[in-house]
């Protein structure tokens, strides 16, 4: 909150409550601090939720079924048996 906004909020509170300037200013500053803390808490809660979600996506790859041939295995198999057709889409 800028100085001018804080000053206007203090004067508005003075008019509404009949408090002197110092008392109204302290109350405005306290309300502003509480709002700031609530915003920071909400941001932290959001950050915690994102972190928890990210933990669900671990970097460990799931195990592959036995019938899946990886690229390295396919290359070895092709080198051992040159009659196998190359389906990789690349030219020799």
LUMKEDO-608718 format. One line per 4 residues: their letters; for each residue x, y, z of N, C-alpha, C, O, CB. Coordinates in steps of 0.1 Angstrom, whole numbers, always signed. Glycine has a CB too. Layout:
N
a) X Y Z X Y Z X Y Z X Y Z X Y Z ~ ...
This chain:
92
xxxx) +9 -12 +0 +0 +0 +0 +9 +12 +0 +18 +13 +8 -10 +0 +12 ~ +7 +22 -9 +15 +34 -10 +11 +43 +2 +1 +41 +8 +13 +41 -23 ~ +20 +53 +4 +18 +62 +15 +5 +70 +13 -3 +71 +23 +30 +72 +15 ~ +2 +74 +1 -11 +82 -1 -23 +73 +2 -33 +78 +8 -11 +87 -15
xxxx) -23 +61 -3 -34 +52 +0 -35 +48 +15 -46 +48 +20 -32 +39 -8 ~ -24 +47 +21 -24 +44 +36 -30 +56 +43 -38 +54 +52 -10 +40 +41 ~ -26 +68 +39 -30 +80 +45 -46 +82 +43 -53 +86 +52 -23 +92 +40 ~ -50 +79 +31 -65 +80 +28 -73 +70 +36 -83 +73 +41 -67 +78 +13
xxxx) -67 +58 +37 -74 +47 +45 -74 +51 +59 -84 +48 +66 -67 +33 +43 ~ -64 +57 +64 -64 +61 +78 -74 +72 +81 -81 +71 +91 -50 +66 +82 ~ -75 +82 +72 -85 +92 +74 -99 +87 +73 -108 +92 +80 -82 +104 +63 ~ -101 +78 +64 -114 +72 +62 -118 +64 +75 -129 +65 +80 -115 +62 +50
xxxx) -109 +57 +81 -111 +50 +93 -114 +60 +105 -123 +57 +113 -99 +41 +97 ~ -107 +71 +105 -109 +81 +115 -124 +86 +114 -130 +88 +124 -100 +93 +113 ~ -128 +88 +102 -142 +93 +100 -152 +83 +104 -163 +86 +110 -144 +97 +85 ~ -150 +70 +101 -159 +59 +104 -160 +56 +119 -171 +53 +125 -156 +47 +96
xxxx) -148 +56 +126 -148 +51 +140 -146 +62 +150 -149 +60 +162 -136 +42 +141 ~ -142 +74 +146 -140 +85 +156 -126 +84 +163 -124 +91 +172 -151 +85 +166 ~ -118 +75 +158 -104 +73 +164 -95 +85 +160 -98 +91 +150 -98 +60 +160 ~ -85 +87 +169 -75 +97 +165 -66 +91 +154 -67 +79 +151 -66 +102 +177
xxxx) -58 +100 +147 -50 +96 +136 -41 +84 +139 -40 +75 +131 -42 +108 +130 ~ -34 +85 +150 -24 +75 +154 -31 +61 +155 -25 +51 +151 -16 +79 +166 ~ -42 +61 +162 -49 +48 +165 -54 +42 +152 -53 +30 +149 -60 +50 +175 ~ -60 +51 +143 -65 +46 +131 -54 +41 +122 -56 +31 +115 -73 +58 +124
xxxx) -43 +48 +122 -31 +44 +113 -26 +31 +118 -23 +22 +109 -20 +55 +114 ~ -25 +28 +131 -20 +15 +135 -30 +4 +131 -25 -7 +127 -19 +15 +151 ~ -43 +7 +132 -53 -3 +128 -52 -6 +113 -52 -18 +109 -67 +2 +131 ~ -50 +4 +105 -49 +3 +90 -36 -5 +87 -36 -14 +79 -48 +17 +83
xxxx) -25 -2 +94 -12 -9 +91 -14 -24 +95 -9 -33 +88 -1 -3 +99 ~ -21 -27 +106 -23 -41 +111 -32 -48 +101 -29 -60 +98 -29 -41 +125 ~ -42 -42 +96 -51 -48 +86 -43 -51 +73 -45 -62 +67 -63 -39 +83 ~ -35 -42 +69 -27 -44 +57 -17 -55 +59 -15 -63 +50 -19 -31 +54
xxxx) -11 -56 +71 -1 -67 +74 -9 -81 +74 -3 -91 +69 +6 -65 +87 ~ -21 -81 +79 -29 -94 +79 -32 -98 +65 -31 -110 +61 -41 -92 +88 ~ -36 -88 +56 -39 -92 +43 -27 -97 +35 -28 -106 +27 -45 -79 +35 ~ -16 -90 +38 -3 -95 +31 +0 -109 +36 +5 -117 +27 +8 -85 +35
xxxx) -1 -112 +49 +2 -125 +54 -7 -135 +48 -3 -147 +45 +1 -126 +69 ~ -20 -132 +46 -30 -141 +40 -26 -144 +25 -27 -155 +21 -44 -135 +41 ~ -22 -134 +18 -18 -136 +4 -5 -145 +3 -5 -153 -5 -15 -122 -3 ~ +4 -142 +12 +16 -150 +12 +13 -165 +16 +19 -174 +10 +27 -145 +22
xxxx) +4 -167 +25 +0 -180 +29 -7 -187 +18 -5 -199 +16 -10 -180 +41 ~ -16 -180 +10 -22 -186 -1 -12 -190 -12 -13 -200 -18 -33 -176 -7 ~ -2 -181 -14 +8 -184 -24 +16 -197 -19 +20 -205 -28 +17 -172 -26 ~ +19 -198 -7 +26 -209 -2 +18 -222 -3 +23 -232 -7 +31 -207 +13
xxxx) +5 -221 +0 -4 -233 -2 -4 -237 -16 -4 -249 -19 -18 -229 +3 ~ -4 -228 -25 -4 -231 -40 +9 -238 -43 +9 -248 -50 -7 -218 -48 ~ +20 -232 -38 +33 -238 -41 +34 -252 -36 +39 -261 -42 +44 -229 -35 ~ +29 -254 -23 +29 -268 -17 +20 -277 -26 +24 -289 -27 +24 -267 -3
xxxx) +9 -273 -31 +0 -281 -39 +7 -285 -52 +7 -297 -56 -13 -274 -42 ~ +14 -276 -58 +22 -279 -70 +33 -288 -68 +35 -298 -75 +28 -266 -76 ~ +40 -287 -56 +51 -296 -53 +45 -310 -51 +51 -320 -55 +58 -291 -40 ~ +34 -311 -44 +28 -324 -41 +24 -331 -54 +26 -343 -56 +16 -323 -32
xxxx) +18 -323 -63 +15 -328 -76 +27 -333 -84 +27 -344 -90 +7 -318 -84 ~ +37 -325 -83 +49 -329 -91 +56 -341 -85 +62 -349 -93 +60 -317 -90 ~ +54 -344 -72 +60 -356 -67 +53 -369 -73 +59 -379 -73 +58 -356 -52 ~ +41 -367 -77 +34 -378 -83 +39 -382 -97 +37 -393 -102 +19 -375 -85
xxxx) +47 -373 -103 +53 -376 -116 +68 -377 -114 +76 -368 -116 +50 -364 -126 ~ +72 -389 -109 +86 -391 -106 +93 -394 -119 +87 -396 -130 +88 -404 -97 ~ +106 -392 -119 +114 -394 -131 +117 -408 -134 +122 -412 -144 +127 -386 -129 ~ +113 -417 -125 +115 -432 -127 +106 -436 -138 +94 -433 -138 +113 -440 -114
xxxx) +111 -443 -148 +103 -448 -159 +96 -461 -154 +103 -469 -147 +111 -450 -172 ~ +84 -463 -158 +78 -476 -155 +85 -487 -162 +91 -486 -172 +63 -475 -158 ~ +83 -499 -156 +89 -511 -162 +82 -514 -175 +70 -513 -176 +89 -523 -153 ~ +90 -518 -185 +84 -521 -198 +81 -536 -198 +88 -544 -192 +94 -518 -209
xxxx) +70 -540 -205 +67 -554 -206 +78 -561 -214 +86 -555 -221 +54 -556 -214 ~ +79 -574 -212 +89 -582 -218 +89 -582 -233 +100 -584 -239 +88 -597 -213 ~ +78 -580 -239 +77 -581 -254 +80 -568 -261 +80 -567 -273 +63 -585 -258 ~ +84 -558 -253 +88 -545 -259 +103 -545 -262 +111 -549 -253 +85 -533 -250
xxxx) +107 -541 -274 +121 -541 -278 +125 -526 -278 +119 -518 -285 +123 -548 -292 ~ +136 -523 -271 +141 -510 -270 +149 -507 -282 +153 -516 -290 +148 -507 -257 ~ +153 -494 -285 +161 -491 -296 +174 -498 -296 +179 -502 -307 +163 -476 -297 ~ +181 -499 -285 +194 -505 -284 +193 -520 -287 +202 -526 -294 +201 -503 -271
xxxx) +183 -527 -282 +181 -541 -285 +178 -543 -300 +183 -553 -305 +169 -546 -276 ~ +170 -535 -306 +167 -536 -320 +179 -535 -328 +181 -542 -338 +156 -526 -324 ~ +188 -525 -325 +200 -523 -332 +209 -536 -331 +215 -540 -341 +207 -511 -327 ~ +210 -541 -319 +219 -553 -317 +213 -564 -325 +220 -572 -332 +219 -557 -302
xxxx) +200 -566 -325 +193 -577 -332 +196 -575 -347 +198 -585 -354 +178 -577 -329 ~ +195 -563 -352 +197 -560 -367 +211 -563 -371 +214 -568 -382 +192 -546 -370 ~ +220 -559 -362 +235 -562 -365 +238 -577 -365 +246 -581 -373 +244 -554 -355 ~ +231 -584 -357 +233 -599 -356 +227 -605 -368 +231 -616 -373 +228 -604 -343
xxxx) +216 -600 -373 +208 -606 -384 +206 -595 -395 +195 -589 -394 +195 -613 -379 ~ +214 -593 -404 +213 -583 -414 +201 -585 -423 +197 -575 -430 +226 -582 -423 ~ +195 -596 -424 +183 -598 -432 +171 -591 -427 +161 -590 -434 +181 -613 -434 ~ +171 -587 -414 +159 -580 -408 +157 -567 -415 +167 -560 -418 +161 -578 -393
xxxx) +145 -563 -417 +142 -551 -424 +143 -539 -414 +139 -541 -402 +127 -551 -430 ~ +149 -528 -418 +151 -516 -410 +138 -508 -411 +135 -502 -421 +163 -508 -414 ~ +130 -507 -400 +118 -500 -400 +119 -486 -392 +109 -480 -388 +107 -508 -393 ~ +131 -482 -391 +134 -470 -383 +130 -457 -391 +129 -446 -385 +148 -469 -378
xxxx) +129 -458 -404 +125 -446 -412 +138 -439 -417 +136 -428 -423 +116 -437 -405 ~ +149 -443 -413 +162 -436 -417 +168 -444 -429 +166 -456 -431 +172 -435 -406 ~ +176 -437 -437 +182 -443 -448 +196 -447 -444 +202 -441 -435 +183 -433 -460 ~ +201 -458 -450 +214 -463 -446 +225 -454 -450 +237 -457 -448 +216 -477 -452
